[in-house]
């Protein structure tokens, strides 16, 4: 993927990744814990992206200590 993504495209990509993780099941407690944590992290990132887009902000509240581009 060499093209830059719009906010909506980025949200869709995050949502698709989250849905893929939601279907995966870990064989061990460690694997399952990592999969569920990743799924929740992607949900928070995608919601933060939507909120920032609605507010016209460059910040994502789901990310602490953001480095500006």
C-alpha positions as CSV (number, residue, x, y, z in Angstrom):
1,X,0.0,0.0,0.0
2,X,1.9,3.0,-1.2
3,X,-1.0,5.5,-1.4
4,X,-1.9,7.6,1.6
5,X,-5.2,6.7,3.2
6,X,-8.1,9.1,4.0
7,X,-9.5,9.0,7.5
8,X,-12.4,6.8,6.3
9,X,-10.0,4.4,4.5
10,X,-7.8,4.2,7.6
11,X,-10.9,3.5,9.8
12,X,-12.1,0.8,7.4
13,X,-8.6,-0.8,7.5
14,X,-8.5,-0.7,11.3
15,X,-12.0,-2.2,11.5
16,X,-11.2,-5.0,9.1
17,X,-8.1,-5.9,11.0
18,X,-10.1,-5.8,14.3
19,X,-12.7,-8.1,12.7
20,X,-10.0,-10.5,11.6
21,X,-8.6,-10.6,15.1
22,X,-12.1,-11.1,16.6
23,X,-12.4,-14.3,14.6
24,X,-9.0,-15.7,15.7
25,X,-8.7,-17.9,18.7
26,X,-5.4,-18.3,20.6
27,X,-4.2,-21.9,21.4
28,X,-2.7,-20.7,24.7
29,X,-3.8,-18.2,27.3
30,X,-0.8,-16.0,26.2
31,X,-2.0,-16.0,22.5
32,X,-5.6,-15.4,23.4
33,X,-4.7,-12.5,25.7
34,X,-2.5,-10.9,23.0
35,X,-5.3,-11.3,20.4
36,X,-7.9,-9.8,22.6
37,X,-5.6,-6.9,23.7
38,X,-4.8,-6.2,20.0
39,X,-8.5,-6.3,19.1
40,X,-9.4,-3.8,21.9
41,X,-6.5,-1.5,20.9
42,X,-7.6,-1.4,17.3
43,X,-11.1,-0.5,18.4
44,X,-9.8,2.4,20.6
45,X,-7.6,3.7,17.8
46,X,-10.4,3.6,15.2
47,X,-12.9,5.3,17.6
48,X,-10.2,7.9,18.4
49,X,-9.7,8.5,14.7
50,X,-13.4,9.0,14.2
51,X,-13.6,11.4,17.1
52,X,-10.6,13.4,15.8
53,X,-12.1,13.6,12.3
54,X,-15.5,14.8,13.7
55,X,-13.7,17.5,15.8
56,X,-11.3,18.5,12.9
57,X,-8.4,17.7,15.2
58,X,-5.1,16.1,14.3
59,X,-4.9,14.4,17.7
60,X,-6.2,10.9,18.5
61,X,-7.3,10.7,22.2
62,X,-6.5,7.0,22.2
63,X,-2.8,7.8,21.8
64,X,-0.9,9.4,24.6
65,X,2.3,11.5,24.0
66,X,1.7,11.9,20.3
67,X,4.5,13.1,18.1
68,X,3.3,15.7,15.5
69,X,4.2,14.9,11.9
